[in-house]
Amino acid sequence: MFSDTVLDLAAQFDVPPVVPPPGSPPTIPHPRPIPYFSRIGHAGHTAQWVVFVIFLVSALGFLGLGSRVAKKHRAFHAINVAITGIACLSYFAMATRTGSTFIYQGHKIVQGKEVAVLRQVYWARYVDWALTTPMLLLDLGLLAGLPWFDIICLLAVDEGMIITGLISAFLKESAVKWGWYAFACIFLVYILYTLLWTGRQSARIQSSQVFRLFNMLTLWTVLLWIAYPIIFALSEGTGMISPSAEAIAYAVVDVLAKSAFGYWLVLHRTYADDEYSVVTLPQSWVEPRGQTNGIIHLPGDE
């Protein structure tokens, strides 16, 4: 079964068969060369399990912290429970080897022979990012008091960045691959500009404590998010670093960008006072409808 799969992959990537020189005696047909599978090693696999545990504990921690504040102040707690919970599931998928596939990444010389290279690429990571990065931006948008139109545009551009990055990751190294990568980087530039310019303008209108917190979290986010395309270029882009090194690099940045970011935000108390009402949930969201709008009557009630 495995050998048939390998031969099918070899045929898919047009690996030339071994042909005897003219005049040679008949030989037994030789199978196509087996591709080289560039897969994650023990170190990368261990890192995935460690980060799975970190995100699991983080999600439980956000739940615990949220239970200690009034429901109307749990917006950030709920968002970060979702962020770390989704990341936890993503890393569980990667750690259990169910969230990846192999993508052709050109040829290389292995033991004196030129063979096709199939690199392990994790689609689970992109599912994670497609769901969690908009929520991270929602955190910052709510904190800054951005208009909802700007927040929606920011989230839409973020999805464009993840989708174009995914397409680039699943293409072999070519001009087309780097074209999709360039589109993803353009989307990232728009996101960073919105945070650093429009976001800071909105945050400046809030209290000085909120403005200071937004500046720190935005700088943290900008530095970490710039690391993602760099890691991509060195790993899925050019194959300069191994899948294990890639997994470890992404794991470190993910933990800092999600768990550390989230705790920095929810443990800061400046957003919970009455002067900053953007992140205070409406009463109708946290109380039964009959309690906020009066008793509900149906036709025929006395």
C-alpha positions in Angstrom: 0.0 0.0 0.0 2.7 2.5 1.0 4.9 1.6 -2.1 1.9 2.1 -4.4 1.3 5.5 -2.8 4.9 6.5 -3.3 4.9 5.4 -6.9 1.7 7.3 -7.5 3.3 10.5 -6.0 6.4 10.0 -8.2 4.2 9.7 -11.3 2.3 12.8 -10.3 5.5 14.9 -10.2 6.8 13.5 -13.5 9.9 11.8 -12.0 11.6 10.2 -15.0 12.0 6.4 -15.1 15.4 4.7 -15.2 16.1 3.9 -18.8 19.1 1.6 -19.8 21.5 3.0 -22.4 21.1 1.9 -26.1 22.5 -1.6 -26.8 22.2 -2.9 -23.3 20.8 -6.3 -22.7 17.2 -6.5 -21.5 16.7 -5.7 -17.8 14.0 -6.1 -15.3 11.9 -3.0 -15.3 13.0 -0.7 -12.5 10.5 1.3 -10.4 10.5 5.1 -10.5 12.8 6.7 -8.0 11.2 7.1 -4.5 10.8 10.8 -3.6 12.5 12.3 -0.6 9.9 13.0 2.2 10.9 16.0 4.2 8.9 15.4 7.4 8.8 16.7 10.9 11.2 15.1 13.4 11.1 14.3 17.1 12.0 17.8 18.3 9.2 19.4 16.2 6.7 16.8 17.2 7.6 17.3 20.9 7.1 21.0 20.5 3.6 20.5 19.1 2.6 18.4 22.1 4.1 21.0 24.5 2.2 23.9 22.8 -1.0 21.8 22.8 -0.8 21.6 26.6 0.0 25.3 26.9 -3.0 26.3 24.9 -5.2 23.9 26.8 -4.1 25.3 30.1 -4.5 28.9 28.7 -8.1 28.3 27.6 -9.0 26.9 31.1 -7.2 29.9 32.7 -9.3 32.4 30.6 -12.4 30.5 31.7 -11.4 30.8 35.3 -10.6 34.5 35.1 -13.8 35.2 33.3 -15.9 33.6 36.0 -14.5 36.1 38.5 -15.8 39.2 36.7 -19.3 40.4 35.9 -20.8 39.0 32.7 -20.8 42.4 31.0 -17.0 42.5 31.3 -16.3 39.1 29.9 -15.9 40.0 26.2 -12.1 39.7 26.1 -12.2 36.6 28.3 -14.7 34.9 25.9 -12.7 35.9 22.8 -9.4 34.6 24.2 -11.0 31.4 25.3 -12.1 30.8 21.7 -8.6 31.8 20.4 -6.6 29.5 22.7 -9.3 26.7 22.4 -9.1 26.7 18.6 -5.3 26.8 18.8 -5.4 23.9 21.2 -7.4 21.8 18.8 -5.1 22.7 15.9 -2.0 21.7 17.7 -3.7 18.4 18.8 -4.3 17.7 15.1 -0.7 18.4 14.2 0.7 16.5 17.1 -1.4 13.4 16.3 -0.3 13.6 12.6 -3.8 14.3 11.3 -3.4 17.9 10.1 -0.8 17.7 7.3 -0.1 16.6 3.8 2.9 16.5 1.5 3.6 19.1 -1.1 6.1 18.9 -4.0 9.0 21.4 -3.4 11.3 20.8 -6.3 14.3 18.4 -6.6 17.4 17.8 -4.6 20.4 15.5 -4.6 20.1 12.6 -2.1 22.9 9.9 -2.0 24.1 11.1 -5.4 20.7 10.9 -7.1 18.3 13.7 -8.0 14.9 13.0 -6.4 11.7 14.9 -6.0 11.2 16.5 -2.6 7.9 16.3 -0.9 7.6 18.5 2.2 5.2 18.1 5.0 2.9 21.1 5.1 0.3 21.6 7.9 -3.1 22.6 6.6 -4.4 22.5 10.3 -2.2 25.5 11.0 -4.0 27.6 8.3 -7.4 26.6 9.6 -6.2 27.8 13.1 -5.0 31.1 11.7 -8.2 31.7 9.6 -10.3 31.5 12.8 -8.0 32.9 15.5 -6.2 35.9 13.8 -9.5 37.7 13.2 -10.3 37.3 16.9 -6.9 38.7 17.9 -7.6 41.7 15.7 -11.1 42.0 17.2 -9.5 42.2 20.6 -7.4 45.2 19.4 -10.2 46.8 17.5 -12.5 46.7 20.6 -9.8 48.0 22.9 -9.1 50.9 20.6 -12.7 51.7 20.0 -12.4 51.4 16.2 -15.6 51.9 14.2 -17.3 48.7 13.3 -16.8 49.4 9.6 -13.0 49.6 10.1 -13.1 46.4 12.2 -15.0 44.5 9.6 -12.6 45.7 6.8 -9.7 44.6 9.0 -11.1 41.1 9.5 -11.9 40.7 5.8 -8.3 41.7 4.8 -7.0 39.3 7.5 -8.9 36.4 5.9 -7.5 37.4 2.5 -4.0 37.2 4.0 -4.5 33.7 5.4 -6.2 32.4 2.2 -3.4 33.7 -0.1 -0.8 32.4 2.3 -2.5 29.0 2.2 -2.5 28.9 -1.6 1.2 29.9 -1.7 2.0 27.1 0.8 0.4 24.5 -1.4 2.2 25.4 -4.6 5.6 24.3 -5.7 8.4 26.9 -5.7 7.7 29.1 -8.7 6.9 32.7 -9.7 3.2 31.9 -9.1 3.9 30.7 -5.5 5.8 33.9 -4.7 3.1 35.9 -6.3 0.5 34.6 -3.9 3.0 35.2 -1.1 3.3 38.8 -2.2 -0.4 39.2 -2.0 -0.4 37.9 1.5 2.3 40.4 2.5 0.3 43.2 1.0 -2.7 42.3 3.1 -0.4 42.2 6.1 0.9 45.7 5.4 -2.7 47.0 5.4 -3.4 45.3 8.7 -0.2 46.7 10.3 -1.0 50.2 8.9 -4.5 50.1 10.3 -3.3 49.1 13.8 -0.4 51.6 13.9 -2.3 54.5 12.4 -6.1 54.2 12.5 -6.1 52.1 15.6 -3.8 54.5 17.5 -5.9 57.5 16.5 -9.0 55.8 17.9 -7.2 54.6 21.1 -6.0 58.1 21.7 -9.6 59.3 22.2 -10.0 56.7 25.0 -8.4 57.1 28.5 -4.6 57.4 28.7 -4.4 54.0 30.3 -6.3 52.4 27.4 -4.1 54.2 24.9 -0.9 53.0 26.6 -2.2 49.4 26.8 -3.2 49.5 23.1 0.2 50.8 22.1 2.0 48.0 24.0 -0.2 45.3 22.6 -0.1 46.6 19.1 3.7 46.8 19.1 3.8 43.2 20.5 1.4 42.1 17.7 3.3 43.9 14.9 6.6 42.4 15.9 5.3 38.9 16.1 3.1 39.0 13.0 6.1 40.2 10.9 7.9 37.0 12.0 5.3 34.8 10.3 6.1 35.6 6.6 9.8 35.3 7.5 9.4 31.8 8.9 7.2 31.0 5.8 9.9 32.2 3.4 12.5 30.0 5.1 10.4 26.9 5.4 7.4 26.3 3.1 8.8 28.9 0.7 12.4 27.9 0.0 12.9 24.8 2.3 16.0 26.4 3.8 15.0 25.1 7.3 13.6 21.7 8.2 10.0 21.0 9.1 11.0 20.5 12.7 12.7 23.9 12.9 9.6 25.4 11.2 7.3 23.7 13.7 9.3 25.0 16.7 9.5 28.6 15.2 5.8 28.7 14.6 5.0 27.2 18.0 7.0 29.9 19.8 5.4 32.8 17.9 1.9 31.3 18.3 2.2 31.0 22.0 3.5 34.6 22.3 0.9 36.0 19.9 -2.1 34.2 21.5 -1.6 33.1 25.1 0.8 35.8 26.2 -1.2 38.5 24.3 -4.4 37.3 25.8 -3.2 37.2 29.4 -1.6 40.6 29.0 -5.0 42.0 27.9 -7.4 40.3 30.4 -5.2 40.8 33.4 -5.1 44.5 32.7 -7.9 46.2 34.5 -8.1 49.6 32.6 -10.8 48.4 30.2 -13.2 47.3 32.9 -14.0 50.7 34.3 -17.1 52.7 33.5 -15.3 55.3 31.4 -14.6 52.7 28.7 -17.9 51.2 27.6 -17.0 49.8 24.1 -16.1 46.4 25.6 -18.9 46.3 28.1 -21.5 43.9 26.7 -25.1 45.2 26.6 -27.4 44.1 29.4 -29.6 42.2 26.9 -26.6 40.0 26.0 -25.9 38.9 29.6 -29.4 38.8 31.2 -32.6 37.0 30.4 -34.8 39.0 28.0 -37.7 39.1 30.4 -35.5 40.7 33.0 -34.1 43.5 30.8 -37.3 44.2 28.7 -40.0 43.2 31.1 -42.1 40.1 31.2 -42.8 38.4 27.8 -46.5 38.1 27.1 -48.1 35.8 24.5 -51.6 36.2 23.0 -54.2 34.8 25.4 -52.1 35.5 28.5 -54.1 37.0 31.3 
